[in-house]
Amino acid sequence: MKPRFLAAGLLLAALAASAPALADTSLIDNASFESALGSAWSTSGTAARSSDTAYSGSWSLALADADASLTYTFATGIDVATISALSLAVQADSGPLNYVVFGYSDGSTGTSFAIDDLGGSTGWATFSLLADLSAGETLTSLTIYGNTDAVTYIDDITLTSSVSAVPEPAAWALYVAGLLGCGALVRRRQRG
């Protein structure tokens, strides 16, 4: 293979490998409550991890009444435009989950009533809350409230964001190698 084709091939491969890609990144720690709640989580009222039922794994979080709540506070705000999924699994014997409140960096809040009524079913149901986020905002917290009629179980909270991935060091090395190869090819041509 001629050196100029080899150098050009290396450069193209390096550029393709180092181009920023979109990667889904999970943004909630311990979203299935399989371990003790960390510092990002807070609860109020009668809210605690429970092994009575779970959507997946062995644990969920039980909100015993309408005064019970679960809040996740993000260490860094998340641009709503980058959020690709926001959902949770819910189980309650009767009545609706009261609501979900989104906290934004400008101090405003948004409320989701997407989970209107669980219909008295004892089974798990999953709900997407993505459409309830306010466009143009930066999400800083998520608070889930219980209901007045029964214990509400929450599990598998999913919040993912599509962000630009940082190129791996090996991709940078390949990119530099391609550039050096092109530089050597140019010098060789200049010398004749």
ZIWOUR-V169553 format. One record per residue. RES is the residue in one small letter. BURIAL is 1 if it has 24 or more other C-alpha atoms within 12 Angstrom, else 0. Layout:
# ZIWOUR-V169553
res=<RES;RES>
burial=<BURIAL;BURIAL>
This chain:
# ZIWOUR-V169553
res=<m;k;p;r;f;l;a;a;g;l;l;l;a;a;l;a;a;s;a;p;a;l;a;d;t;s;l;i;d;n;a;s;f;e;s;a;l;g;s;a;w;s;t;s;g;t;a;a;r;s;s;d;t;a;y;s;g;s;w;s;l;a;l;a;d;a;d;a;s;l;t;y;t;f;a;t;g;i;d;v;a;t;i;s;a;l;s;l;a;v;q;a;d;s;g;p;l;n;y;v;v;f;g;y;s;d;g;s;t;g;t;s;f;a;i;d;d;l;g;g;s;t;g;w;a;t;f;s;l;l;a;d;l;s;a;g;e;t;l;t;s;l;t;i;y;g;n;t;d;a;v;t;y;i;d;d;i;t;l;t;s;s;v;s;a;v;p;e;p;a;a;w;a;l;y;v;a;g;l;l;g;c;g;a;l;v;r;r;r;q;r;g>
burial=<0;0;0;0;0;0;1;1;0;1;1;0;0;1;1;0;1;1;0;0;0;0;0;0;0;1;1;1;1;1;1;1;1;0;0;0;1;0;0;0;1;1;1;0;0;0;1;1;1;1;0;0;1;1;1;0;0;0;1;1;1;1;1;1;1;1;1;1;1;1;1;1;1;1;0;0;1;1;1;1;0;1;1;1;1;1;1;1;1;1;1;1;1;1;1;1;1;1;1;1;1;1;1;1;1;0;0;0;0;1;1;1;1;1;1;0;0;1;0;0;0;0;0;1;1;1;1;1;1;1;0;1;1;1;0;0;1;1;1;1;1;1;1;1;1;1;1;0;0;1;1;1;1;1;1;1;1;1;1;1;1;0;0;0;0;0;0;0;0;0;0;0;0;1;1;0;1;1;1;0;1;1;0;0;0;0;0;0;0;0;0;0>
